[in-house]
C-alpha cells in the first residue's frame, strides 16, 4: 500500500476547490450575460413611440396613402393588439391599455369607422389621387387610431347626414369641428377636442361694407344645412326686423362647396360658416376677406357620437389627451394653420 504525504493531499484538495470555484463563477457570468441580453431585447420591444402627424404637401399637405374608395378609406393605424405606441400599459402598472378600453366589438373588428365630410380645407379634402383624405380631421383621427391600436376607416358623409349615420350604426363617430351646444347635445354626445365659432366670409371688395353682424340686415347669405350657422343667421335676422331694418335672406345648401359657389358667383353677399373655414379661405384666396372681429359664439367643439356610447367616448378622450400631452396634437394644429383653436384639456359634453 502506497502512503501519501499529508501535505501533498492537502495541496491537491485545495487545487480542486479552486477549480470548482472558477467553474461556478464562469457559469454565473454566462447566465448574467444571457439575462441582460434578453432584458435589453424586451425593453426595446416595449419602447413606445410618439405619433407624429402625417406629412404631406399642398396648399394642403397630404397624408400617407391608404387603400380607399371615395366613400370608405381605410388608414393603417397600427396593430389591433394595442401594442403600438402607448396603447399598451407598462407591466404591473395596473392601468388597462387604451385598446382594452375600447368596446369589445371594435376590439374584435380592429377598426373604427369614422365619418367626415371630405370636401373642405382645412378640415378634410381628397388628395390628388382622389382617394386619400387629407386635412386636420384625418390627421387627428389617424393619430388617435394609432394610440388606440386599431385601424381607422374614413367614410365620406355630408355633415347633414352625420347624425343619421351614427344612429343607424353605419359609423362609430363623426369627426369634424361640431359646436357643442345644448341643442346639439340633445341629439348626440361630443368629445370636445377644440374650440370653434362662426365666421363671415365676404368678397375682397366687400361691396355691402359688412363690418359686423348688424351690417348683414338686407343682405343675402349662404350657409350649409344642418349647422349652427342657421341659428345665428335667423337670430340676427330677427334683430334686424325688430330694429325696423330688412331681414337677412338665407340660402341653404347640403354641402359647403355649394354654399361657397353662391358667394363666388355673386348670388350671395356673404357666407356664414365655421370660423376656421372662413379664416382659411380668407388667408389662402385673395378674392375673399373675413369679417372683422373675433369668432361668433366661440366655444367647445368636437367629435360626435350616438348618445350613450360612453365606452368609446372615454377611450377617444384619453387618446386625444395623450396627444395633447405628448405634443403631437399641437403639431397637427400648427400644420394646418389652426393653432389658435387648440385646447389643453379634452372633455365630454362640456359646451355652453
N, C-alpha and C positions, 0 to 999 in steps of 0.2 A: 504494500500500500504506500502510495506516494504522499508525503506530508507537505502541505503548502505553507509557506511563510505567512503568518497572520498579517503582516504589513502589506504583502502583495495582494492578499484577499481584499483588505480594506481599500486599497487603491483601485482595484477592479470594480468594486461596488460603487465607489464614488464616481468613476467614469461612466458607469451605466446610468446612474441617476442623472448626471448632467446631460447625457444623450437623450433620455426620455424628456427632460425639461425642455430641451431645444426643439424636439419634435412637436411638443404640445404648443409651444409659443408660435411655431411656424403655422400650425393648423389654425390657431386663433386669428392670426393676421390675415390668412387667406379668407376666412369666414367673414371678418370685418370688412375686407375689401369688397366681397360679393354683396354684402348688405348695403354698403354705401352706394355701390353702382346701381343696385335695384332701386334704392330710395331716391336717387337722383332722377332715374327714369320716371318714377311715379310722379315726382314733383313736377317734372317737365310736362308730363301728360296732363296734369291737373291745372296747369297755369292758365289763368284767364286772360283773355284778350279784350281790349276795349274796342267796341264797334266804332267805325268811322263812317261818316256819310258817304254815299256813293259818289264817286267823282263824275265829271262829265264836262261837256262843252255846250255852248249855245248862248244866245241871248238868254238861253236857258240851258244850264248844264244837264248832261244826260246821266241816267243811272246805268248800272251794269245790265247787259242784255239778259232777257229771260224768254223762255219759250212761251208764246202767248197768242191769243186772238184779240180782236178789238173788244170783245165782251168779257173775256176772262184771261187775266195774265197771272201766271204763277211765278213768283220770285223766290229763288232759293234763299232760305233764311237759317240754314244750319240743321244739324241732325235733330230728329224728333225726340231723341233720347233726352234732350235737355242738357247735354254735356258741354255745349259750346258756351264761350264767354262766361258770364256769371249765372247762367241758367242753373248750374249745379252748385249746391252749397258745399262748404268745406266739411269733410268727415267729422262727425262728432259735434257739429255746430248746433244741432237741434233745430235748424231752420229748414223748412221744406224749400226745394228749388222752385223757381218760377214756373218751370214746366209742370211740376207736381200740383201747382195751384190752379192750373187750367181745368176746365170741365173735362170729365172723362171722355166725352165724345170727341173733343178736339185733340186730346192726347192720342186717342186711337187713330184718328184721321191724319194727324201730323200736319194739319193745315188749318189756318184761319182764313175764312172768306171775308174779304174787305171790299165794301162798295165805296166808290168815289166817282165824282163827275170828272172824267178825263177830257176836259175841254178848255180849261182856262189857266194861264200862267198867273201867278207863280205857284198855284195850288197843284194842278196836275194837267199835263198835256202829253200827247203821244210824241215820241222822238221821231227822227227822220225815217226810221224803219216802219212807222205806222203801227207798231205793236207794243213797244216798251213805254210804259208810263214814266214820266219824269216830272219832278216838281217837289215842293216841300212835303206834300202829303205822302207820296210814295216813299220818299226818303225816310220819313219818320216811321211809317208803317213797317218797312223792311228792317230798319234798325231795331224796332221793338220786337219783331218776329225773331230775330237772331237771339235776343236775350231770353225770349220765351221758349226757344228751342224748337220752333215749328216753321214751316213754310208759310208764305203769305200769298194768297191768290187774290189778285185785284180784279174786280168786275166794274166795268164802266156803266154806271147807273146815274141818270139825271137826278138832281137834288130833290125834285118834287116826288120822285119815286123811291127815295131812300127809306122812308118810314114803312111803306107797304112791303118793301123787300126785307126789312128787319122782321116785321110781324109774320111774314109767311115762312121765315127761316131760310130764305134764299141766301142771305148773308149773315155773318155774325156781328158785324159792326159797320157803321157808315162813317167814313173818315173825311172830315172837312172842318173848316172853322165855323161850326154851328153855334150861334149865340145861345148861351144858357139863360133862358128866360122862364118865368113861371108858366107861360102858356106852352112853351116847348116841353117843359118837364111833365106836363100833363100827359104827353104822348110817349116820351122816351126818357131814358136815363142818359146822362152825359159824363164822360171823363174829361174834365177841363184841363187842357194842356197849353192853352194860350189865351190871349185876350183879343177882342175884335170889336168892331163897331161899324157904323155906316159911313161911307164917304160919297161925295157927289162929283162925278166926272163931267167935265164941261169941254166944249170946243176951245182950242187955244185962244181964239179971238174973243170968246165969251161975249157974244153979241147981246145977250139978255142982261149982262152985267150982274150975274149972280155971285154975291159975296157972302150970303148967309141963307139959312132956310127960309127966312121971310121973303127973300127975293124970288122964291120959286112960285109965288102966287101968280096965277095966269099963265104959267108955263106948262109944257108937256114933258113928262119924264118917263123913261122906260126902266123897268125892273124885271127881275127874274121871279117867276111864280114860286110860291112856297117859302119865300124868305121873309125875314123880319122887315125888309125894306118896305113892304106894302103897309105895315102898321105905321111906320114912320111917315110915309108919304100921305096916308089918309089922315093922320093926326095933324100934319102940317096943313093939309087942305082945309080941315075944319077950322084951324086958327085963321086961315086966310078969309074964309067966308064969314066967320064971326067978326072979323075986322072990316067987313064990307068990301073985301077985295075978291077978285076972281079965284075960283078953285084951282087946284092942281089937277091936271088931267094925267091919268096913269095908264101906261101901256104895259101889259104883262106878257111875258114870253117864257116858254118852258126851259130854255137854255140861255145862259148868259151871252154867248156869241150873237144870238138873235137880237137880244136887247141892245147889245153894243152896236149892231148894224143900224139900229134906228137913230142913234146919235151920230154915227158916221155919215148916214145918208141925209141928215137934216130933218128927219121926221120927228125927232125928239130934241128938246133943248138941253136935256141933261140925262145922265144915267146914274141912278142910285144903286149902289152895290156895296159889297164888303170894302171897308177902308183899305185893307191890304191890296185888293184887286185894283181899286181906283188909284191908289198910290203907285202901284206897279205900272199901270198904263200911262199915267201922267209922267212918270220918270223915263219910261222906255220909248214913248211915242210923242214926238214934238207937236203932233196935231191935237193933243189933249192937254188939259190943265186940271188941277184939283181945286175944288172949292176951298178957300182959306179956312183956317181954324182946325181944332182937334177933331178926332173921330166923334161921330154922333152916337150917343148911348154906348160908350166904351165899357166893356165888361167881359167876364169869363166866356170862353168858347171852347168847344171840344168835339170829341168823337161821340156819336150817338149809338145807343144800344136799345134793344127791346126791353121794356120795363121789367125789372126783376131779374135780369141776367147778372146777378151780383158777383158770382164767382169769376166770370170772365172780366168784368169791370175792374175788380180789385187786382187781378193779375196784370192787366194792362196798366193800371195806375202805378203799380210797383215797378214795372219795366220802364215806363216813362220817367219815373222819379230817379231811377238809377241812371238813365241817360242824362238827366239834369245834373246829377251829382258827378258823373264821370266826364262831363264836358261835351259829349257827342251831340246832345240836344242843341247847345249853343252853336256848335259848328254848322249844323244843318240850317238853323235860322239865319246865320250870317251868310251862308252860301246863297240863300235866296233873297237877301236884302231885307229881311223881316226882323232884325234884331230888336226893334222897338216893341215887338209884340211878345217877347219872351216872358215867362213867369218862373218863379223859383220853387213853387210847391204845386204838385199835381193833386187835384181834388176831384170829388164826385158830386155832381148836382149842387154846385156851390155858386150858382149865378144869382143875380139880383132878383 
